[in-house]
Amino acid sequence: MLYLLAIIGAVTLAVLLWKGFGPDLNRPSTRVVGPDDDPEFLWKVDREVHKRRGDGTPGPDKGGVD
């Protein structure tokens, strides 16, 4: 009976130590947002495209300088 209580205590202690000092699975993962997914970048590109169309300035797909 004493061994059973010792095993239960050891398992309980292991679980508590794992929860306290183990890997944190609930933290939010940091995701790198590329320019294709960034709404602000896409808005700026769209604004630049509309500005160039109104200007008559050739864009990158109209034979502009690279």
N, C-alpha and C positions, 0 to 999 in steps of 0.2 A: 504493500500500500504506500509505503514511504517513497519507493522508487517511482510510482505513478505520479505522486504529487511533485516530485523533483522534475520529472519529464514535463509535466504541465507547466511548472514554473519556468523551466528553461525555454520552452516554446513561447510562452507569454513574454518573457524577457527578450527573446530574439525578435519577436514581432514588434514590440515596442521600440527596440533599438533600430530596426529596419525602418519603421515609420518616422522616427526622429532624425536619423542620420542617413538614410538610404536615398536613392535617386528621387528627385521631385518630379513625379509624373503629371502633376496638375498645373505646372507652370506653362504659360502660353509660349508656343514655339515662335521664334522670331523668323519671319519669312522675308527674304530679300525681294523687293518689288523692282522688277526690271522696267525700263522705260516704256515697253509696250503695254504694261499693266498699270502704269501710273496715270491716273485721270488728269492731273495737272499738266503733265508732259503732253498728253494727247490733245488737251485743249489748246496748249500753246502752238502745237504743230498745226492744228486745224485753223487757228486764227492766222498763222503765217501763210497758210495756203490760200485762205480767202483774201488776205491782204495782197498777195502776189497776183491773184487773178484780177483784182480790181485795178492794180497798178499797171499791168501789162508786162511786168518783169517776168522773164522766163523762169519757171521752176526747175527742179532737178529732173523731171521727166520731159521737159520741153527743150532739151539741149542746152541747159545752163552749164556754167563752169563748175567742175567738181572740186 
